């Protein structure tokens, strides 16, 4: 399915289908919590990938449906509430009401803002008009079960979303999760995953995190504001592209803002980009593109950096026609 992507048949699958392995949020760093946002301040990552170029052409992700499988979300955040189209909880927390998706970690709220913050307080996401479906599969400990994630993926398929975004992972493959993700893609859904933060700065020393390591998903590494690969970003043979993931300002619970670092922050930049490209491609091609075709368009909007492909894949997301 992939373009410029290397098969990894040699990677091991150590979990049997009877097991329910633990899934964790991709480790991330809190740089600044409760950031006081000034009127002229806006996330550098959105500007760095040139998302405003698409906005000027009237593409802001209108009508694009995105499922964020994460730790929940502050659904009342002023910068998110207008874009949240649906919610569902797949963890044991608050199970008396599956429509409660309280984010007790902050991670999911931050990811949601990178994708589609509306722009209040000058903090806008990449696709500020996209519709968000908040699917909580990570609890207050920052971890969950593979079955929770799988149930969330299957729910997203039933919702007929356009993109699934996951900034979570586990060290070894799980057959049921891989099948669920393949089923999502077969149903016309693009799947974006954070590559992982186990990197050691050696681009020949490979680190794999699942589900990002599955060939069928879009695996995203992180760079800083100078487009230098983050020291923590995983290097491997299946990285698709990179996006800003260091000191990223976004929404945070209790109607606040915070700055975090990690490939968890890079992946939603690509999720939002896909929303913009999907809206744009519907106009240009006058039809719905398949995930493979949309991936091909995504790769056209990358810029090759002066680093090995094992750390950048096809390059930095860059929404300028060249």
C-alpha positions as CSV (number, residue, x, y, z in Angstrom):
1,X,0.0,0.0,0.0
2,X,2.7,2.5,1.0
3,X,4.9,4.6,-1.2
4,X,8.6,4.6,-0.4
5,X,8.0,2.3,2.6
6,X,10.1,-0.7,3.4
7,X,8.5,-4.0,4.4
8,X,9.3,-5.2,7.9
9,X,8.4,-8.9,7.7
10,X,11.3,-9.6,10.0
11,X,9.7,-7.8,13.0
12,X,8.4,-10.2,15.6
13,X,4.9,-10.7,17.0
14,X,5.3,-12.0,20.5
15,X,1.8,-11.6,21.8
16,X,-0.8,-14.3,21.2
17,X,-4.4,-13.4,20.4
18,X,-5.5,-14.5,23.8
19,X,-3.5,-11.8,25.6
20,X,-4.6,-8.2,26.1
21,X,-1.3,-6.3,26.2
22,X,-0.9,-2.9,27.8
23,X,-0.9,0.2,25.6
24,X,0.6,3.4,26.9
25,X,0.6,7.0,25.8
26,X,3.7,7.7,23.8
27,X,6.0,9.2,26.5
28,X,6.1,13.0,26.3
29,X,7.6,16.0,28.1
30,X,5.7,18.8,29.8
31,X,7.6,22.0,29.0
32,X,5.2,24.5,30.4
33,X,1.8,24.0,32.0
34,X,-1.0,26.7,32.3
35,X,0.7,28.9,29.7
36,X,-0.7,32.4,29.5
37,X,-1.4,32.9,25.9
38,X,-0.9,36.4,24.5
39,X,-2.9,37.7,21.6
40,X,0.0,37.6,19.1
41,X,1.1,34.1,20.2
42,X,0.2,31.2,18.0
43,X,1.6,27.6,17.7
44,X,4.8,27.7,15.6
45,X,4.1,24.2,14.2
46,X,1.0,25.3,12.4
47,X,3.0,28.0,10.7
48,X,6.0,25.8,10.1
49,X,4.0,23.3,8.0
50,X,2.4,26.2,6.1
51,X,-1.2,25.3,7.1
52,X,-2.3,29.0,6.6
53,X,-1.6,28.6,2.9
54,X,-4.5,26.1,2.8
55,X,-6.7,28.4,5.0
56,X,-6.2,31.2,2.5
57,X,-7.6,28.9,-0.2
58,X,-10.6,28.3,2.0
59,X,-9.5,24.8,3.1
60,X,-9.8,24.4,6.9
61,X,-11.0,20.8,7.1
62,X,-14.8,21.4,6.7
63,X,-16.8,18.2,6.8
64,X,-13.8,16.0,7.6
65,X,-14.4,13.6,10.4
66,X,-11.5,12.7,12.7
67,X,-11.4,10.1,15.5
68,X,-8.9,10.9,18.2
69,X,-8.1,7.7,20.2
70,X,-6.4,9.0,23.3
71,X,-6.9,9.9,27.0
72,X,-10.2,11.8,26.4
73,X,-10.6,15.5,26.1
74,X,-11.8,18.6,27.9
75,X,-14.9,18.8,25.8
76,X,-15.9,22.2,27.3
77,X,-12.6,23.9,26.3
78,X,-13.5,27.2,24.6
79,X,-11.1,26.3,21.7
80,X,-12.5,22.8,21.1
81,X,-16.2,22.5,22.1
82,X,-17.5,23.8,18.7
83,X,-15.6,21.1,16.8
84,X,-16.5,18.1,18.9
85,X,-19.1,16.0,17.1
86,X,-19.2,12.9,19.3
87,X,-17.6,11.2,22.3
88,X,-17.2,7.6,23.6
89,X,-15.4,6.1,26.6
90,X,-13.9,2.6,26.2
91,X,-12.0,2.6,29.6
92,X,-13.5,1.4,33.0
93,X,-13.5,5.1,34.2
94,X,-16.9,6.7,34.4
95,X,-18.5,3.6,32.8
96,X,-21.9,4.5,34.2
97,X,-22.0,7.0,31.4
98,X,-20.0,6.0,28.3
99,X,-20.4,9.5,27.0
100,X,-18.1,10.9,29.7
101,X,-14.6,11.3,28.3
102,X,-12.9,13.3,31.1
103,X,-9.2,13.8,30.3
104,X,-7.3,13.2,33.6
105,X,-3.9,13.2,31.9
106,X,-4.1,16.2,29.5
107,X,-2.6,14.4,26.6
108,X,-5.8,13.9,24.6
109,X,-6.9,17.5,25.0
110,X,-3.5,18.7,23.8
111,X,-3.6,16.4,20.7
112,X,-7.1,17.5,19.9
113,X,-6.0,21.1,19.9
114,X,-3.2,20.5,17.5
115,X,-5.6,18.9,15.1
116,X,-8.5,21.4,15.3
117,X,-8.3,24.2,17.9
118,X,-10.7,26.8,16.7
119,X,-8.3,29.8,17.0
120,X,-9.5,31.5,20.1
121,X,-6.7,33.3,22.0
122,X,-4.7,33.0,18.7
123,X,-4.2,29.3,19.2
124,X,-5.4,27.4,16.1
125,X,-5.1,23.8,15.1
126,X,-4.0,22.7,11.7
127,X,-7.6,22.0,10.5
128,X,-9.7,24.4,12.7
129,X,-13.0,23.4,11.0
130,X,-12.7,19.6,11.2
131,X,-15.1,17.5,13.2
132,X,-13.6,15.6,16.2
133,X,-14.8,12.3,17.6
134,X,-13.2,11.9,21.0
135,X,-12.7,8.1,21.7
136,X,-11.2,7.5,25.2
137,X,-9.0,4.4,25.3
138,X,-6.4,5.6,27.9
139,X,-7.2,6.0,31.6
140,X,-5.9,8.3,34.3
141,X,-2.7,6.2,34.6
142,X,-1.7,7.1,31.0
143,X,-2.2,3.5,29.9
144,X,-4.9,1.2,28.7
145,X,-5.5,-2.2,27.2
146,X,-5.1,-3.2,23.5
147,X,-8.8,-4.3,23.6
148,X,-9.9,-0.8,24.5
149,X,-8.0,0.7,21.6
150,X,-9.4,-2.0,19.3
151,X,-12.9,-1.3,20.4
152,X,-12.3,2.4,19.7
153,X,-11.0,1.6,16.2
154,X,-14.0,-0.5,15.5
155,X,-16.3,2.2,16.8
156,X,-14.5,4.8,14.5
157,X,-15.2,2.4,11.5
158,X,-18.9,2.3,12.4
159,X,-18.8,6.1,12.6
160,X,-17.4,6.2,9.1
161,X,-14.7,8.7,10.0
162,X,-12.1,9.9,7.5
163,X,-9.0,9.8,9.7
164,X,-8.0,8.0,13.0
165,X,-5.3,9.6,15.0
166,X,-3.4,7.7,17.7
167,X,-0.5,8.9,19.8
168,X,-0.1,5.8,21.9
169,X,1.9,2.6,21.6
170,X,3.3,-0.7,22.9
171,X,6.7,-2.4,22.2
172,X,5.4,-5.5,20.5
173,X,2.7,-6.2,17.8
174,X,-0.7,-7.5,18.6
175,X,-2.6,-9.5,15.9
176,X,-6.1,-8.2,16.8
177,X,-5.0,-4.6,16.7
178,X,-3.3,-5.0,13.4
179,X,-6.4,-6.6,11.9
180,X,-8.6,-3.8,13.3
181,X,-6.4,-1.2,11.8
182,X,-6.3,-3.0,8.4
183,X,-10.0,-3.1,8.5
184,X,-10.2,0.6,9.1
185,X,-8.0,1.3,6.1
186,X,-10.1,-1.1,4.0
187,X,-13.1,1.0,5.0
188,X,-11.5,4.1,3.5
189,X,-10.0,5.5,6.8
190,X,-6.5,6.9,7.0
191,X,-4.7,6.0,10.2
192,X,-2.0,8.3,11.7
193,X,0.3,7.2,14.5
194,X,3.1,8.7,16.6
195,X,6.4,7.0,15.8
196,X,7.5,6.7,19.4
197,X,9.9,8.5,21.7
198,X,12.5,5.8,22.4
199,X,15.1,7.3,20.1
200,X,18.7,7.7,21.1
201,X,19.9,10.0,18.4
202,X,21.5,7.2,16.4
203,X,19.7,7.0,13.1
204,X,21.1,3.5,12.4
205,X,19.8,2.1,15.8
206,X,16.2,1.3,15.1
207,X,13.3,1.5,17.6
208,X,9.8,0.3,16.8
209,X,6.5,1.1,18.6
210,X,3.1,-0.3,17.6
211,X,0.7,0.5,16.0
212,X,3.1,3.1,14.3
213,X,5.3,0.2,13.0
214,X,2.5,-1.3,11.0
215,X,3.2,-0.8,7.3
216,X,-0.4,0.3,6.6
217,X,-0.4,3.3,9.0
218,X,1.2,6.7,8.6
219,X,4.1,6.8,11.1
220,X,5.1,10.3,12.2
221,X,8.4,11.4,13.7
222,X,9.2,14.7,15.4
223,X,11.4,17.7,14.5
224,X,12.0,21.0,16.4
225,X,11.3,24.5,15.2
226,X,14.5,24.5,13.2
227,X,13.5,21.2,11.4
228,X,16.2,19.3,13.3
229,X,15.0,15.7,14.3
230,X,14.2,15.5,17.9
231,X,16.7,13.4,19.9
232,X,13.8,11.3,21.3
233,X,12.2,10.5,17.9
234,X,12.3,6.9,16.9
235,X,14.4,6.0,13.9
236,X,13.4,2.9,11.8
237,X,12.6,1.6,8.3
238,X,8.9,2.6,8.4
239,X,8.8,6.3,9.2
240,X,6.6,8.1,6.7
241,X,7.2,11.7,7.5
242,X,8.0,14.2,10.3
243,X,6.3,17.2,11.7
244,X,6.9,19.7,14.6
245,X,6.9,17.9,17.9
246,X,9.1,20.0,20.3
247,X,7.7,22.6,22.6
248,X,4.3,22.6,21.0
249,X,1.6,24.9,22.4
250,X,-1.9,23.6,22.4
251,X,-5.1,23.2,24.5
252,X,-5.1,21.6,27.9
253,X,-7.8,20.7,30.5
254,X,-9.6,23.3,32.5
255,X,-9.8,25.7,29.6
256,X,-6.0,26.2,29.7
257,X,-3.0,25.8,27.4
258,X,0.3,24.0,27.8
259,X,3.5,23.3,25.9
260,X,4.5,19.6,25.4
261,X,7.1,17.7,23.4
262,X,6.9,14.3,21.8
263,X,6.0,12.5,18.6
264,X,2.6,12.5,20.2
265,X,2.5,16.2,19.2
266,X,3.9,15.6,15.7
267,X,1.3,13.0,14.7
268,X,-1.7,15.3,15.1
269,X,0.0,17.9,12.8
270,X,-0.2,15.2,10.1
271,X,-3.8,14.3,11.1
272,X,-4.8,17.9,10.6
273,X,-2.9,18.0,7.3
274,X,-4.8,15.0,6.0
275,X,-8.1,16.8,6.8
276,X,-7.0,19.8,4.8
277,X,-5.8,17.7,1.9
278,X,-9.0,15.6,1.9
279,X,-11.1,18.7,1.6
280,X,-8.8,20.1,-1.1
281,X,-8.6,16.8,-3.0
282,X,-12.4,16.5,-3.1
283,X,-12.5,19.8,-5.0
284,X,-9.6,19.0,-7.2
285,X,-10.4,15.4,-8.1
286,X,-14.2,15.7,-7.7
287,X,-14.3,12.4,-5.8
288,X,-13.3,10.8,-2.6
289,X,-9.7,9.6,-2.6
290,X,-8.8,6.2,-1.2
291,X,-6.3,6.2,1.8
292,X,-3.6,5.1,-0.6
293,X,-4.4,8.0,-2.9
294,X,-4.6,10.5,-0.1
295,X,-1.2,9.2,1.2
296,X,0.3,9.9,-2.2
297,X,-1.0,13.5,-2.0
298,X,0.4,13.8,1.5
299,X,3.9,12.8,0.3
300,X,3.8,15.3,-2.4
301,X,3.5,17.9,0.3
302,X,6.8,17.0,2.1
303,X,10.2,18.6,2.1
304,X,13.3,16.4,2.2
305,X,15.6,17.3,5.1
306,X,19.4,16.8,5.2
307,X,19.1,13.7,7.4
308,X,18.9,9.9,6.7
309,X,15.5,8.5,5.6
310,X,15.5,6.4,8.7
311,X,14.7,9.5,10.9
312,X,12.6,11.5,8.5
313,X,10.9,9.1,6.0
314,X,9.7,11.2,3.1
315,X,10.5,14.5,4.9
316,X,8.8,17.4,6.7
317,X,5.2,18.1,6.0
318,X,5.1,21.4,4.0
319,X,1.9,22.7,2.6
320,X,3.3,24.7,-0.2
321,X,3.0,23.8,-3.9
322,X,6.4,23.6,-5.5
